[in-house]
Amino acid sequence: MKKKLSYRDKLLELAYIYNVKEIQEYVKRRKNLTTGQIELILKKNKIIIPKEFKTSFIKENFVKPISRLKTNINDFKEEKIKDKNRFFRRVENYKHDTTRKVNHGILNIWRGLGTIGFNFLNVIPKLGKTITQFFGNLFTDVFNSIYNQQIDQKSARNVIIGFFAIAGVATAILAGINTYKNFDFSKKKLETKKIETEIKKPEPKIKKETKKLETKIKKETKKPDLKVKKETKKPELKVKRNNVAEVILPDLNLKTETVIQLFEDVDYDLRKVRNEKLVKPIYFTQFPRDLDNLQSVQLKKETFIKIVLPLIVAENEKILDDREKLKNLLEKKFTSDAEKQWLRQKLLEYKVKKGDLKELMFRMDMIPVSIALAQAAKESGWGTSRFALEGNAIFGQWTWDGQGIAPLKRDGDKNHKILKFPILRASVKAYKNNLNTHKSYSKFREKRQQLRSKNKNITGLALTETLKNYAQTGSEYTKILNQIITQNRLSDFELVKLVNSVKQIELNS
């Protein structure tokens, strides 16, 4: 069976029939001529192209350029939309920064006035003693003299006015001196208190290609509500740098009361996070084991969210950073050996076969924060389940061959386990890989890509219906997720970023 020739091959065959040496020389030197160039050479040699070739000629010279033009126009529109989103984001950030600075300035002024007022009040007792000792007798004599009419009323009035004038001036002078003396001291006191309450950034120590930082938490004044033994060793804080200054709290079996106090010391408030869309990179390696002992359900939920939220946001920022890097590599004509090695690692991580970079871009994307928080709360019982406490398993992922914890109420015909992890962040990373690679969640990825292509926000409520396969209950499971997201206002955390991010990335760009 004769192979069907393309339009270009037909032109080359025509050149050989008419013995066009120019084209033959190009072919011998292995120089690839375009279809248009071959046509021009044939026309130059006065060779008529048969009419049966015309269809391919139109396709090559008209249809394809028009399609390329459409693609360029669409790319230009996308770039303009992204530029517009970046501008609005910058305006929003500037607004938030300005608001914070103004509030901070007003607060400092108010504190300064309070300090002056307290210092003024502190001066009054000292002045009282001085006035009593120094002017007591004079004051008594003056009023006795007035009463006995030993001096005239005009002189007495002048003496009294002069007395109160001297007392007022002396009070103002002493208050100013006292304020000046105590100003630096109060400032240092505030700075010391701030240093003691915040977790210090430790000095770097290189070990096995990972920067680890050790620091010591300065022992604060013992508070009655916290039971801390004097002989307890000061914990070491390991800080890992990954685009942000991360503070990883070690496995210390911290009590819930201590965790709550830590959040207060570093001013970690969910109301601020909701308003400012910023969260501090404090990473716990495990949940406190007495979290379920809290009487307040609301406080229990808030503590859980404060622990899990930075882990999810950090993982999303890493994904978006990788996505941006992949996009830049796709636009490059040549890649270095290091870039090729990075691509091989990502293809393996996202389980993409045959080097399909388009599929890799499709899978390499963020997980909505609200969905991650809702699933973590549902699968871990808000951080109180046996799997969460014993194996740092936040999302209840099954395993048949890895290390895991066997469920107590497992059916006799099943042999699965709940996958366990050394730290909480490892569980978050495994959850991300599960949603981005497993065939059961292909609809989740397709819906996410549709939202991104339409330049819509990638939100949890828009994607919960695609997670029916995550649990055996199916649609009932997605209803529960929607309920958790709505009741706990988890959608407020969709656009949250890490504080002090080195690279500002829009979560929905």
C-alpha positions as CSV (number, residue, x, y, z in Angstrom):
1,M,0.0,0.0,0.0
2,K,1.4,3.3,-1.1
3,K,2.1,5.8,1.7
4,K,0.1,9.0,1.4
5,L,2.4,11.9,0.9
6,S,2.1,15.3,2.6
7,Y,1.9,18.5,0.7
8,R,5.6,19.2,1.4
9,D,6.7,15.8,0.2
10,K,4.7,16.3,-3.0
11,L,6.6,19.5,-3.6
12,L,9.9,17.8,-3.0
13,E,9.0,15.0,-5.4
14,L,8.0,17.6,-8.0
15,A,11.4,19.3,-7.5
16,Y,13.2,15.9,-8.2
17,I,11.1,15.3,-11.3
18,Y,12.1,18.6,-12.8
19,N,15.6,18.2,-11.5
20,V,15.7,21.5,-9.4
21,K,19.4,21.5,-8.3
22,E,18.9,24.3,-5.8
23,I,16.5,22.2,-3.7
24,Q,18.6,19.0,-4.2
25,E,21.6,20.8,-2.8
26,Y,19.7,22.0,0.2
27,V,18.5,18.4,0.9
28,K,22.0,17.0,0.5
29,R,23.3,19.5,3.1
30,R,20.4,18.4,5.4
31,K,18.9,21.9,5.5
32,N,15.2,21.8,6.2
33,L,13.3,24.1,3.8
34,T,9.9,25.3,4.8
35,T,6.9,24.6,2.5
36,G,6.8,28.3,1.5
37,Q,10.5,28.3,0.6
38,I,10.1,25.2,-1.6
39,E,7.1,26.9,-3.3
40,L,9.1,30.0,-4.1
41,I,12.1,28.1,-5.5
42,L,9.7,26.1,-7.8
43,K,8.0,29.3,-8.9
44,K,11.4,30.9,-9.6
45,N,12.2,27.9,-11.8
46,K,8.9,28.4,-13.6
47,I,7.5,25.1,-12.4
48,I,3.7,25.0,-12.2
49,I,2.3,23.6,-9.0
50,P,-0.7,21.2,-9.8
51,K,-4.1,22.3,-8.7
52,E,-4.6,19.2,-6.5
53,F,-2.0,20.7,-4.2
54,K,-3.9,23.9,-3.5
55,T,-5.9,22.6,-0.5
56,S,-2.7,21.9,1.5
57,F,-1.2,25.1,0.3
58,I,-4.1,27.1,1.8
59,K,-3.8,25.2,5.0
60,E,-0.1,25.8,5.3
61,N,-0.1,29.4,4.3
62,F,-3.4,30.8,5.6
63,V,-5.1,28.6,8.1
64,K,-2.1,27.9,10.3
65,P,-0.9,31.6,10.5
66,I,-4.5,32.6,11.4
67,S,-4.6,30.0,14.2
68,R,-1.2,31.2,15.5
69,L,-2.5,34.8,15.5
70,K,-5.6,33.7,17.5
71,T,-3.3,31.9,20.0
72,N,-1.1,35.1,20.3
73,I,-4.2,37.2,20.9
74,N,-5.5,34.8,23.6
75,D,-2.0,34.8,25.3
76,F,-2.0,38.6,25.2
77,K,-5.5,38.7,26.8
78,E,-4.3,36.4,29.6
79,E,-1.3,38.5,30.3
80,K,-3.4,41.6,30.5
81,I,-5.8,39.9,32.9
82,K,-2.9,38.8,35.1
83,D,-1.4,42.3,35.1
84,K,-4.8,43.7,36.2
85,N,-5.0,41.1,39.0
86,R,-1.5,42.0,40.1
87,F,-2.4,45.7,40.2
88,F,-5.5,45.2,42.3
89,R,-3.5,42.9,44.6
90,R,-0.9,45.6,45.1
91,V,-3.5,48.2,45.8
92,E,-5.2,45.9,48.3
93,N,-1.9,45.2,50.0
94,Y,-1.0,48.9,50.1
95,K,-4.4,49.6,51.7
96,H,-3.9,47.0,54.4
97,D,-0.3,48.2,55.1
98,T,-1.4,51.8,55.4
99,T,-4.2,50.9,57.8
100,R,-1.8,48.9,59.9
101,K,0.8,51.7,60.0
102,V,-1.9,54.3,61.0
103,N,-3.3,52.1,63.7
104,H,0.2,51.3,65.0
105,G,1.1,55.0,65.1
106,I,-2.1,55.9,66.9
107,L,-1.5,53.1,69.4
108,N,2.0,54.4,70.1
109,I,0.8,57.9,70.6
110,W,-1.9,56.7,73.0
111,R,0.7,54.6,74.9
112,G,3.0,57.6,75.1
113,L,0.3,59.8,76.5
114,G,-0.5,57.0,79.0
115,T,3.1,56.8,80.1
116,I,3.3,60.6,80.6
117,G,0.0,60.5,82.6
118,F,1.3,57.7,84.9
119,N,4.6,59.5,85.4
120,F,2.7,62.7,86.3
121,L,0.6,60.8,88.8
122,N,3.8,59.3,90.3
123,V,5.2,62.7,90.8
124,I,2.2,63.9,92.9
125,P,2.9,61.9,96.0
126,K,6.5,63.1,96.1
127,L,5.4,66.7,95.6
128,G,2.8,66.2,98.4
129,K,5.5,65.4,100.9
130,T,7.7,68.3,99.8
131,I,4.8,70.7,99.9
132,T,3.6,69.5,103.3
133,Q,7.1,69.7,104.8
134,F,8.3,72.9,103.1
135,F,5.1,75.0,102.9
136,G,3.0,73.6,105.7
137,N,4.0,76.1,108.3
138,L,3.9,79.0,105.8
139,F,0.4,78.0,104.6
140,T,-0.9,77.8,108.2
141,D,0.7,81.2,109.0
142,V,-0.8,82.8,105.9
143,F,-4.4,81.7,106.7
144,N,-4.0,82.5,110.4
145,S,-2.7,86.0,109.4
146,I,-5.7,86.5,107.1
147,Y,-8.0,85.3,109.9
148,N,-6.4,87.6,112.4
149,Q,-6.2,90.4,109.9
150,Q,-2.5,90.7,110.6
151,I,-2.0,91.3,106.9
152,D,-4.3,92.9,104.4
153,Q,-6.4,91.0,101.9
154,K,-4.5,92.1,98.8
155,S,-1.2,90.8,100.1
156,A,-2.7,87.5,101.2
157,R,-4.3,87.0,97.8
158,N,-0.9,87.6,96.1
159,V,0.8,85.2,98.4
160,I,-1.7,82.4,97.8
161,I,-1.6,82.9,94.0
162,G,2.2,82.9,94.1
163,F,2.2,79.7,96.2
164,F,-0.1,77.8,93.7
165,A,1.8,79.1,90.7
166,I,5.1,77.9,92.2
167,A,3.6,74.5,93.0
168,G,2.2,74.1,89.5
169,V,5.5,75.0,87.8
170,A,7.4,72.7,90.1
171,T,4.9,69.9,89.3
172,A,5.3,70.3,85.5
173,I,9.1,70.4,85.7
174,L,9.3,67.3,87.9
175,A,6.9,65.5,85.7
176,G,8.9,66.3,82.6
177,I,12.2,65.3,84.2
178,N,10.7,62.0,85.4
179,T,9.2,61.3,81.9
180,Y,12.5,62.0,80.2
181,K,14.4,59.7,82.6
182,N,11.9,56.9,82.3
183,F,11.4,57.2,78.5
184,D,14.4,55.0,77.4
185,F,13.7,52.6,80.3
186,S,10.1,52.1,79.2
187,K,11.1,51.6,75.6
188,K,13.7,49.1,76.6
189,K,11.1,47.4,78.8
190,L,8.7,47.1,75.9
191,E,11.4,45.8,73.6
192,T,12.6,43.2,76.2
193,K,9.0,42.0,76.7
194,K,8.6,41.7,73.0
195,I,11.8,39.7,72.6
196,E,10.9,37.4,75.5
197,T,7.4,36.7,74.1
198,E,8.4,36.1,70.5
199,I,10.3,33.1,69.4
200,K,13.8,34.0,68.5
201,K,15.3,33.2,65.1
202,P,18.3,30.9,65.8
203,E,21.7,30.8,64.1
204,P,22.1,28.5,61.1
205,K,23.8,25.1,61.3
206,I,24.4,23.2,58.0
207,K,23.8,19.4,58.1
208,K,23.0,17.1,55.2
209,E,22.2,19.9,52.7
210,T,19.5,21.3,55.1
211,K,19.8,24.5,57.0
212,K,18.9,23.9,60.6
213,L,18.7,26.6,63.2
214,E,18.8,26.1,66.9
215,T,17.6,28.5,69.5
216,K,16.7,28.7,73.1
217,I,13.4,30.0,74.4
218,K,14.0,32.6,77.1
219,K,12.4,31.5,80.3
220,E,9.6,34.0,81.1
221,T,8.2,34.8,84.5
222,K,6.3,31.9,85.9
223,K,2.6,32.2,85.6
224,P,0.2,30.6,88.0
225,D,-2.0,29.0,85.3
226,L,0.9,27.2,83.6
227,K,2.6,24.3,85.4
228,V,6.2,24.2,84.2
229,K,8.9,22.3,86.1
230,K,12.1,24.1,86.8
231,E,14.2,21.2,85.7
232,T,12.5,21.0,82.2
233,K,15.1,21.4,79.5
234,K,14.7,24.4,77.2
235,P,13.4,23.2,73.8
236,E,15.4,23.6,70.6
237,L,13.7,25.3,67.7
238,K,14.6,24.1,64.2
239,V,14.1,26.7,61.5
240,K,14.0,25.7,57.9
241,R,14.1,28.3,55.1
242,N,11.9,27.7,52.1
243,N,11.0,31.1,50.7
244,V,9.9,32.2,54.1
245,A,11.4,32.2,57.6
246,E,9.8,29.1,59.1
247,V,9.6,28.2,62.8
248,I,9.2,24.5,63.3
249,L,8.3,23.6,66.9
250,P,9.8,20.2,67.9
251,D,8.1,17.2,69.3
252,L,7.7,18.4,72.9
253,N,4.3,17.0,73.8
254,L,3.1,20.5,74.6
255,K,0.0,21.0,76.6
256,T,-2.9,22.8,75.0
257,E,-2.7,25.6,77.7
258,T,0.9,26.2,76.7
259,V,0.1,26.3,73.0
260,I,-2.7,28.8,73.5
261,Q,-0.3,31.0,75.6
262,L,2.2,30.8,72.8
263,F,-0.3,32.0,70.3
264,E,-1.1,34.9,72.6
265,D,2.5,35.8,73.1
266,V,3.2,36.0,69.3
267,D,-0.1,37.8,68.7
268,Y,-1.6,35.0,66.5
269,D,-5.3,35.9,66.2
270,L,-7.6,34.4,63.6
271,R,-9.5,37.7,63.3
272,K,-6.4,39.4,62.1
273,V,-5.7,36.6,59.7
274,R,-9.1,36.9,58.2
275,N,-8.8,40.7,57.8
276,E,-5.1,41.0,56.7
277,K,-4.9,37.6,54.8
278,L,-1.5,36.9,56.5
279,V,-0.5,34.1,58.8
280,K,2.7,33.6,60.7
281,P,4.9,30.5,59.6
282,I,4.7,28.6,62.9
283,Y,4.8,24.9,62.3
284,F,3.8,22.4,64.9
285,T,5.1,18.8,64.4
286,Q,2.1,17.3,66.4
287,F,-1.2,18.2,68.1
288,P,-1.3,18.7,71.9
289,R,-2.6,15.4,73.4
290,D,-5.0,17.2,75.8
291,L,-6.7,19.2,73.0
292,D,-10.0,17.4,73.6
293,N,-10.0,18.4,77.3
294,L,-10.9,22.0,76.4
295,Q,-14.4,22.8,77.6
296,S,-15.0,25.5,74.9
297,V,-15.7,23.9,71.5
298,Q,-15.0,27.2,69.8
299,L,-11.6,27.5,71.4
300,K,-10.8,23.9,70.4
301,K,-11.7,24.6,66.8
302,E,-9.7,27.9,66.7
303,T,-6.6,26.1,68.2
304,F,-6.9,23.4,65.6
305,I,-7.2,25.9,62.7
306,K,-4.2,27.9,64.1
307,I,-2.0,24.8,64.0
308,V,-3.1,23.4,60.6
309,L,-3.5,26.7,58.6
310,P,0.2,27.6,58.3
311,L,1.0,24.1,57.1
312,I,-1.6,24.2,54.3
313,V,-0.6,27.7,53.2
314,A,3.1,26.8,53.1
315,E,2.4,23.8,51.0
316,N,0.3,25.8,48.6
317,E,2.9,28.5,48.2
318,K,5.5,25.8,47.4
319,I,3.2,24.3,44.7
320,L,2.6,27.7,43.2
321,D,6.3,28.5,43.2
322,D,7.0,25.2,41.4
323,R,4.2,26.0,38.9
324,E,5.7,29.4,38.1
325,K,9.1,27.7,37.6
326,L,7.6,25.1,35.3
327,K,5.9,27.8,33.3
328,N,9.2,29.7,32.8
329,L,10.9,26.5,31.7
330,L,8.2,25.8,29.1
331,E,8.9,29.2,27.6
332,K,12.6,28.6,27.4
333,K,14.2,27.1,24.3
334,F,17.1,25.5,26.1
335,T,17.2,24.0,29.7
336,S,20.3,23.4,31.9
337,D,21.2,20.0,33.4
338,A,19.9,21.2,36.8
339,E,16.6,22.2,35.3
340,K,16.3,18.9,33.5
341,Q,17.0,17.1,36.8
342,W,14.3,19.2,38.5
343,L,11.8,18.3,35.8
344,R,12.5,14.6,36.2
345,Q,11.9,14.9,40.0
346,K,8.6,16.7,39.5
347,L,7.4,14.2,36.9
348,L,8.1,11.4,39.3
349,E,6.5,13.3,42.2
350,Y,3.3,14.0,40.3
351,K,3.3,10.5,38.7
352,V,3.4,11.8,35.1
353,K,4.5,9.3,32.5
354,K,6.4,9.8,29.2
355,G,7.6,13.3,30.1
356,D,4.2,15.0,29.4
357,L,4.8,18.5,30.7
358,K,1.3,19.6,29.8
359,E,-0.1,17.0,32.1
360,L,2.5,18.0,34.8
361,M,1.2,21.6,34.6
362,F,-2.3,20.3,34.8
363,R,-1.6,18.4,38.0
364,M,0.8,20.9,39.7
365,D,-1.7,23.2,41.3
366,M,-2.9,24.4,44.7
367,I,-5.5,22.8,47.0
368,P,-8.2,25.3,48.2
369,V,-7.4,26.1,51.9
370,S,-11.1,25.8,53.0
371,I,-11.3,22.2,51.6
372,A,-8.1,21.2,53.2
373,L,-9.1,22.6,56.6
374,A,-12.6,21.1,56.4
375,Q,-11.2,17.6,55.4
376,A,-8.6,17.8,58.2
377,A,-11.2,18.7,60.7
378,K,-13.6,15.9,59.6
379,E,-10.9,13.2,59.3
380,S,-9.1,14.0,62.5
381,G,-12.0,15.0,64.7
382,W,-10.6,18.5,65.0
383,G,-7.1,17.1,66.0
384,T,-8.4,14.8,68.7
385,S,-8.6,11.4,66.9
386,R,-6.3,8.5,67.8
387,F,-4.8,8.6,64.3
388,A,-4.0,12.3,64.6
389,L,-2.4,12.0,68.0
390,E,-0.5,8.7,67.5
391,G,0.4,9.0,63.8
392,N,0.0,12.7,62.8
393,A,-2.6,11.5,60.3
394,I,-4.7,14.5,59.6
395,F,-6.6,13.4,56.5
396,G,-7.2,9.7,57.2
397,Q,-5.4,8.3,54.1
398,W,-5.4,4.5,53.7
399,T,-2.5,2.2,53.1
400,W,-2.0,-1.5,52.5
401,D,1.8,-1.8,52.5
402,G,3.1,1.2,54.3
403,Q,3.4,2.0,58.0
404,G,0.1,2.7,59.5
405,I,-2.4,2.3,62.4
406,A,-5.0,-0.3,62.2
407,P,-8.6,0.9,62.8
408,L,-10.3,-0.6,65.8
409,K,-13.7,-1.1,64.0
410,R,-12.3,-2.5,60.8
411,D,-14.3,-5.1,58.9
412,G,-12.9,-8.6,59.1
413,D,-12.5,-8.9,55.3
414,K,-10.4,-5.7,55.1
415,N,-6.7,-5.3,55.9
416,H,-6.1,-1.6,55.3
417,K,-4.4,0.8,57.8
418,I,-4.4,4.6,58.3
419,L,-1.1,6.0,57.0
420,K,1.0,7.5,59.8
421,F,3.6,10.3,59.4
422,P,6.6,11.6,61.5
423,I,5.3,15.2,61.5
424,L,2.1,17.0,60.6
425,R,3.5,18.7,57.5
426,A,4.3,15.3,56.0
427,S,0.6,14.4,56.2
428,V,-0.3,17.7,54.4
429,K,2.2,17.0,51.6
430,A,0.9,13.4,51.2
431,Y,-2.7,14.8,51.0
432,K,-1.7,17.3,48.4
433,N,0.0,14.5,46.3
434,N,-3.1,12.3,46.7
435,L,-5.5,14.9,45.3
436,N,-3.1,15.9,42.5
437,T,-2.2,12.4,41.3
438,H,-4.8,9.7,42.1
439,K,-7.3,8.7,39.4
440,S,-10.2,8.9,41.9
441,Y,-9.9,12.7,41.9
442,S,-9.6,13.4,38.2
443,K,-12.9,15.4,38.3
444,F,-11.4,17.5,41.1
445,R,-8.4,18.4,38.9
446,E,-10.6,19.0,35.8
447,K,-13.0,21.4,37.6
448,R,-10.0,23.2,39.1
449,Q,-8.5,23.7,35.7
450,Q,-11.8,25.0,34.3
451,L,-12.0,27.6,37.1
452,R,-8.4,28.7,36.3
453,S,-8.9,28.9,32.6
454,K,-12.0,31.1,33.2
455,N,-10.0,33.3,35.6
456,K,-12.3,32.4,38.5
457,N,-11.3,32.0,42.1
458,I,-10.4,28.4,43.0
459,T,-12.5,28.0,46.1
460,G,-13.5,25.1,48.3
461,L,-17.2,25.4,47.9
462,A,-16.8,25.2,44.1
463,L,-14.9,21.9,44.3
464,T,-16.4,19.9,47.2
465,E,-18.8,18.1,44.9
466,T,-15.8,16.5,43.1
467,L,-14.6,14.7,46.2
468,K,-17.4,12.1,46.4
469,N,-14.8,9.3,46.1
470,Y,-12.8,10.5,49.1
471,A,-15.2,8.7,51.6
472,Q,-17.6,5.7,51.3
473,T,-20.5,7.9,52.1
474,G,-20.2,9.8,48.7
475,S,-22.6,12.8,48.4
476,E,-23.2,12.8,52.1
477,Y,-19.5,13.4,52.7
478,T,-19.5,16.4,50.4
479,K,-22.5,17.9,52.2
480,I,-20.7,17.6,55.5
481,L,-17.7,19.4,54.0
482,N,-19.9,22.2,52.8
483,Q,-21.4,22.5,56.2
484,I,-18.0,22.6,58.0
485,I,-16.8,25.3,55.6
486,T,-19.9,27.5,56.0
487,Q,-20.4,27.2,59.7
488,N,-16.7,27.9,60.5
489,R,-16.2,30.6,57.8
490,L,-13.3,28.7,56.4
491,S,-13.7,30.5,53.0
492,D,-12.1,33.6,54.7
493,F,-8.8,31.8,54.6
494,E,-8.7,31.1,50.8
495,L,-6.3,34.0,49.9
496,V,-4.2,33.8,53.1
497,K,-0.4,34.0,52.5
498,L,2.6,33.5,54.8
499,V,4.1,36.6,56.6
500,N,7.4,37.7,55.2
501,S,7.1,35.7,52.0
502,V,10.1,36.2,49.8
503,K,8.0,35.9,46.6
504,Q,4.6,37.3,46.5
505,I,2.3,34.8,44.7
506,E,-1.4,35.3,44.1
507,L,-3.2,32.2,45.1
508,N,-5.7,32.7,42.3
509,S,-3.6,34.1,39.5
